[in-house]
Amino acid sequence: MAEQTVQWEYRVLTVGSVLSGAKDGQVEATLNEWGLEGWEAVNVYTSISSSKAILVAKRQVTAASRRLRSLP
């Protein structure tokens, strides 16, 4: 039997503003929302020159998510 290759889709979001930076509650709320949608955080980081947080998540591609991405 042939092995199936797992396919992933990724999501990236920058949280915060230049003036206020990323707030813990905002990051937590976003990650909780994504978790309910099946996303798994793979990295959360800030750059040296910014107080914004960059969230990176992935989830396995399914037939349903493939259909959603193909809609206009």
SENUGU-773899 format. One record per residue (C-alpha): x, z negated, y. Coordinates in Angstrom, 2 decimals. Each point is the difference from the previous one (the first is absolute). Layout:
// residues N
         X         Z         Y
         X         Z         Y
...
END
This chain:
// residues 72
         X         Z         Y
      0.00      0.00      0.00
      1.34      0.95      3.43
      0.70     -2.77      2.49
     -1.92      0.11      3.25
      1.97     -0.35      3.20
     -1.36     -2.64      2.35
     -0.65      1.40      3.45
      0.02     -2.19      3.09
     -1.35      0.37      3.49
      1.51     -1.93      2.89
     -1.29     -1.51      3.21
      2.04     -1.02      3.05
     -1.24     -1.89      3.06
      1.75     -1.45      3.03
     -1.61     -3.28      1.10
      0.42     -1.66      3.40
      0.77      1.13      3.50
      3.06      0.10      2.20
     -1.21     -3.00      1.99
     -1.40     -2.26     -2.71
      1.69      1.04     -3.22
     -1.59     -0.35     -3.41
     -2.15     -3.08     -0.50
     -0.01     -1.65     -3.43
     -3.81      0.05     -0.13
     -0.13      3.72      0.77
      2.55      0.81     -2.72
     -1.77     -2.27     -2.50
     -3.44      1.49      0.75
      1.32      3.54     -0.42
      1.71     -0.81     -3.30
     -3.13     -1.75     -1.32
     -2.17      2.99      0.96
      2.42      2.40     -1.67
      0.11     -2.20     -3.11
     -3.77      0.28     -0.35
      0.43      3.79      0.12
      2.58     -0.10     -2.80
      3.15      0.27      2.14
      3.10     -2.04     -0.87
      2.46     -0.90      2.75
      3.48      1.21     -0.88
      1.74     -0.81      3.28
     -0.69     -1.74      3.31
      2.77      0.14      2.57
      0.87      0.04      3.68
      2.66      2.05      1.68
      2.79     -1.73      1.90
     -1.20      1.35      3.35
     -3.73     -0.71     -0.45
     -2.29     -2.91     -0.79
     -2.51      2.31     -1.66
     -0.47     -0.26     -3.77
      0.00      3.08     -2.20
     -2.11     -0.32     -3.15
      0.58      2.27     -2.99
     -2.38      0.02     -2.97
     -0.68      2.09     -3.08
     -2.76      0.50     -2.52
     -0.39      2.12     -3.07
     -1.67      3.36      0.57
     -3.35      0.19     -1.79
     -2.60      2.73     -0.35
     -2.08     -1.75      2.70
      2.87     -0.25      2.51
      0.91      3.64     -0.67
     -3.57      1.03      0.92
      0.07     -2.09      3.20
      3.26      1.58      1.16
     -1.36      3.51     -0.61
     -3.00     -0.54      2.31
      0.27      1.48      3.51
END
